Amino acid sequence: MLKPPLPSDEPSRIRALHRYDVLYTAQEETFDRITRIASVVAGAPISLVSLIDEERQWFKSRVGLDASETPRDISFCGHAILGNAPLIVPDATKDDRFCDNPLVTDGPAIRLYAGMPLTVAGVARLGTLCVIDTVPRQLSEAQVAALSDLAAVTVHELEMRRGVMTDFLTGAFNRPMLAKISKMELSRARRHQEYFSFAVLDLDHFRLVNDTFGHAVDDAVLVQVSTICKKLLKPEDSFFRLGGEEFGILLANTGLQDALPVMERILREIKETPVEAEGHSVKVTASIGLTEYWPGEESFDEIILRADNALNEAKEAGRNVVIVG
């Protein structure tokens, strides 16, 4: 048996998975409908929406299988997420990767396996939509195409589910997601002895924009600032709208030395990029308070408080500056 290797983007893939806040949630009819259709399309007794975390594959939806998860080390789906193309195994007993896998030699006695990667944001493969049969056989091109379409529908449903976690205007994560992601990052930092940085960004004199130009321009500024920030962050970083014109930025596995230049570049781009809206060209600036996780800290509230205090110092220092706290 060949244990599935880790994808090259494993840290960012895991973070992306957790951002969907779907692991270990109850079964939902939306996903169950997809697996039922997949079983019919493939003529297969087993169909799964399988999500791969650090140690296991967990089934958000399952047809024809009692188990809700299996170890990642023996998962077929762990191999399927290594590429973008479907992984089709017509007879697992004749495949060196799987012939002595306990899922083949014992129950459910897998023979045919077909896994369609669930790819989000064009990059991260969270898991698969897969079908399994206990007899060896081939799938037709039409069946594979239909299963790929169902995988795309699954990704769409995940994105729709994630929509309730984001700010409608800017697409930034909302405050409830800050609580979830910060808890995850704090746990990861403690476990792996990693650093991460957190920043609070606030637009300078933003009320004047609204008073002078109105809500439409106000919204356009918020959207452009969000676009600039997300463009300059790494895929594994997280961007939040904390309220009004205030945003939070969590830079994963990044200490202050590397975080500071990123924040300075964000301020530079905001200042140098006018917002064109409603016939107006508006220039804005922002201020940032930046801090990093200190080993041994018990709560994320301490980190937010330090960043807030540093932001206040940035405002007092004349604005359009990053202050480290």
C-alpha positions in Angstrom: 0.0 0.0 0.0 1.2 3.5 -0.9 0.5 6.1 1.8 -0.8 9.3 0.0 2.0 12.0 0.0 1.1 15.5 1.1 0.3 18.0 -1.6 2.9 20.7 -2.1 0.4 23.3 -0.9 -0.7 21.4 2.2 -0.5 24.2 4.8 -2.6 26.6 2.7 -4.9 23.8 1.6 -5.6 22.9 5.2 -6.2 26.6 6.1 -8.6 26.9 3.1 -10.5 23.8 4.3 -11.0 25.2 7.8 -12.2 28.5 6.4 -15.2 26.8 4.9 -16.2 25.8 8.5 -17.8 22.5 7.2 -15.8 19.8 8.9 -17.7 17.7 11.4 -21.0 19.5 10.7 -24.3 17.6 10.4 -25.3 16.1 7.1 -27.2 18.5 4.9 -29.8 17.6 2.2 -28.1 19.7 -0.4 -25.0 17.5 -0.3 -26.9 14.3 0.2 -28.8 15.0 -3.0 -25.5 15.3 -4.8 -24.2 11.9 -3.6 -27.5 10.2 -4.4 -27.4 11.5 -7.9 -23.7 10.5 -8.2 -24.5 6.9 -7.3 -27.2 6.8 -9.9 -25.0 8.3 -12.6 -22.2 5.9 -11.9 -24.4 2.9 -11.1 -22.3 2.6 -7.9 -23.5 1.5 -4.5 -21.2 4.0 -2.6 -20.9 7.7 -3.1 -19.2 10.3 -0.9 -18.4 13.9 -0.4 -15.0 13.4 1.3 -13.0 16.2 2.9 -9.3 15.6 3.8 -7.9 17.2 6.9 -4.6 16.6 8.6 -5.2 13.1 9.8 -8.4 11.7 8.2 -10.9 11.9 5.5 -14.3 12.9 6.8 -17.6 12.4 4.8 -19.9 15.4 4.7 -22.3 13.2 2.8 -22.3 9.4 2.2 -24.5 6.9 0.4 -24.0 3.2 0.9 -21.4 3.5 3.7 -21.9 3.5 7.5 -18.5 4.9 8.5 -18.3 8.7 8.8 -14.5 8.9 8.4 -11.4 6.8 7.8 -7.7 7.5 8.4 -6.1 9.7 5.8 -3.2 7.3 5.5 -5.4 4.6 3.8 -7.6 7.0 1.9 -8.0 6.8 -1.9 -9.1 10.5 -1.8 -5.8 11.4 -0.3 -4.3 10.4 -3.7 -7.0 12.1 -5.7 -6.3 15.6 -4.2 -2.7 15.5 -5.5 -3.9 16.6 -9.0 -6.7 18.4 -10.7 -7.8 15.5 -13.0 -10.2 12.8 -11.8 -8.5 9.8 -10.3 -10.1 6.6 -11.8 -9.0 3.2 -10.5 -10.9 0.5 -12.4 -9.7 -2.4 -10.2 -7.9 -1.5 -6.9 -6.6 -5.1 -6.6 -4.4 -4.6 -9.6 -3.1 -1.1 -8.6 0.1 -1.1 -6.6 -1.0 1.9 -4.6 -4.1 0.1 -3.3 -3.9 -3.6 -3.7 -3.1 -4.4 -0.1 -5.1 -1.4 1.3 -7.4 -2.5 4.2 -10.3 -0.8 2.4 -9.6 -3.2 -0.5 -8.8 -6.4 1.4 -11.5 -5.9 4.0 -14.8 -3.8 4.0 -16.0 -2.1 1.9 -13.9 -4.2 -0.5 -13.2 -1.3 -3.0 -12.6 -2.3 -6.6 -13.7 0.6 -8.7 -12.9 4.1 -7.4 -13.5 7.4 -9.1 -12.6 10.6 -7.3 -13.3 14.1 -8.6 -11.2 16.7 -6.8 -13.2 19.5 -5.1 -11.1 22.5 -6.1 -11.8 26.0 -4.6 -10.5 29.3 -5.7 -8.9 27.5 -8.7 -6.2 26.2 -6.4 -6.9 24.3 -3.1 -8.3 20.8 -3.4 -10.4 20.3 -0.2 -11.4 16.7 -1.0 -13.4 14.8 -3.5 -16.8 13.7 -4.8 -16.1 10.0 -5.2 -18.0 6.9 -6.2 -17.0 3.3 -5.2 -18.1 -0.1 -6.5 -17.3 -3.6 -5.1 -16.8 -5.0 -8.6 -14.0 -4.0 -11.0 -15.2 -2.0 -14.1 -14.7 1.1 -16.2 -16.8 4.2 -16.2 -17.8 5.7 -19.6 -16.6 9.2 -20.6 -20.2 10.5 -20.2 -20.3 9.2 -16.6 -16.9 10.8 -15.8 -18.1 14.1 -17.3 -21.3 14.0 -15.3 -19.5 13.2 -12.1 -17.1 16.2 -12.8 -20.1 18.4 -13.2 -21.5 17.2 -9.9 -18.1 17.9 -8.3 -18.5 21.5 -9.6 -22.0 21.7 -8.1 -20.5 20.5 -4.8 -17.9 23.3 -4.8 -20.7 25.8 -5.6 -22.6 24.6 -2.6 -19.6 24.9 -0.4 -19.0 28.5 -1.7 -22.7 29.3 -1.1 -22.4 27.9 2.4 -19.3 30.0 3.0 -21.1 33.1 1.8 -22.8 33.5 5.2 -19.3 33.9 6.7 -18.3 36.9 4.6 -19.1 40.5 4.4 -21.5 41.1 1.4 -19.9 44.3 0.2 -16.2 43.5 0.4 -16.0 39.7 0.4 -13.9 39.9 3.6 -14.5 37.4 6.3 -16.9 38.6 9.1 -16.4 38.8 12.8 -17.8 35.3 13.5 -15.2 33.9 11.1 -12.5 35.9 12.9 -13.4 34.0 16.1 -13.2 30.6 14.3 -10.0 31.3 12.3 -8.1 33.0 15.1 -8.9 30.0 17.4 -7.5 27.7 14.7 -4.3 29.7 14.2 -3.7 30.1 17.9 -3.9 26.3 18.3 -1.6 25.7 15.3 1.0 28.2 16.5 1.1 26.6 19.9 1.3 23.1 18.5 4.0 23.8 15.9 5.8 26.6 17.7 5.0 29.0 14.8 4.5 32.7 14.8 1.8 34.6 13.1 1.1 38.3 12.9 -2.2 40.3 13.2 -3.0 43.8 12.0 -5.9 46.2 12.4 -6.3 48.6 9.4 -8.5 51.7 9.7 -9.2 54.2 6.9 -8.2 57.8 7.8 -10.9 60.5 8.0 -13.3 58.1 6.3 -16.4 59.9 7.6 -15.4 62.9 5.4 -15.6 60.6 2.3 -19.2 59.7 3.1 -20.2 63.3 4.0 -18.6 64.7 0.9 -19.3 62.1 -1.8 -22.1 59.9 -0.5 -22.7 56.2 0.2 -21.9 55.0 -3.4 -18.4 56.4 -3.3 -18.0 55.3 0.3 -18.8 51.7 -0.7 -16.4 51.9 -3.7 -13.6 52.9 -1.4 -14.2 50.0 0.9 -14.3 47.6 -2.0 -11.1 48.9 -3.5 -9.2 48.9 -0.2 -10.3 45.3 0.3 -9.2 44.3 -3.2 -5.7 45.8 -2.6 -5.3 44.0 0.7 -6.4 40.6 -0.6 -4.2 41.0 -3.7 -1.1 41.6 -1.5 -1.7 38.8 1.0 -0.7 35.1 0.7 -3.4 32.5 0.0 -3.1 31.2 3.6 -3.6 34.7 5.1 -7.0 35.8 6.2 -8.7 39.2 5.7 -11.7 40.4 7.8 -14.0 43.3 8.0 -14.3 44.2 11.6 -16.9 46.9 11.1 -17.4 50.1 9.2 -14.0 51.1 7.8 -11.9 48.8 10.0 -10.4 45.6 8.8 -8.3 42.8 10.4 -5.4 41.0 8.7 -4.0 37.7 9.9 -0.7 36.7 8.4 -0.2 32.9 8.9 3.2 31.6 10.0 4.6 35.1 9.6 6.7 37.1 12.1 6.9 40.9 12.4 10.0 41.1 10.2 8.2 39.7 7.2 4.8 41.2 8.1 5.9 44.8 8.3 6.9 45.2 4.6 3.6 43.8 3.5 1.7 46.3 5.7 3.8 49.1 4.4 3.1 48.1 0.8 -0.6 47.9 1.5 -0.6 51.5 2.8 1.4 52.6 -0.2 -1.0 51.1 -2.7 -4.0 52.5 -0.9 -2.5 56.0 -1.0 -1.3 55.8 -4.6 -4.5 54.3 -6.1 -7.4 56.8 -6.5 -10.9 55.4 -6.3 -12.9 56.3 -9.4 -16.6 56.3 -8.7 -19.7 58.3 -9.5 -17.6 60.8 -11.5 -15.2 61.4 -8.7 -11.6 60.5 -8.1 -11.0 60.1 -4.5 -7.7 59.5 -2.7 -7.6 57.9 0.8 -5.0 56.8 3.3 -5.1 54.2 6.1 -3.3 53.5 9.4 -2.3 50.1 10.7 -1.5 48.7 14.1 0.6 45.5 13.8 1.6 42.8 16.3 2.5 39.2 16.5 1.6 36.1 18.5 3.8 35.7 21.5 4.3 32.1 22.7 2.3 31.3 25.8 -0.5 33.8 25.1 -3.8 32.4 26.3 -6.3 34.2 24.1 -6.6 36.0 20.8 -8.2 39.0 22.7 -4.7 39.9 24.0 -3.4 40.0 20.4 -6.3 42.1 19.1 -5.9 44.6 22.1 -2.2 45.1 21.2 -3.0 45.7 17.6 -5.7 48.1 18.5 -3.4 50.0 20.8 -0.8 50.2 18.1 -3.5 51.5 15.7 -4.3 54.3 18.1 -0.6 55.2 18.2 -0.5 55.3 14.4 -3.5 57.7 14.4 -1.7 59.9 17.0 1.5 59.8 15.0 -0.1 61.5 12.0 -1.9 58.6 10.2 -0.9 56.7 7.0 1.7 54.8 9.0 2.3 51.3 10.5 3.0 51.1 14.2 4.2 47.8 15.8 2.8 47.0 19.2 
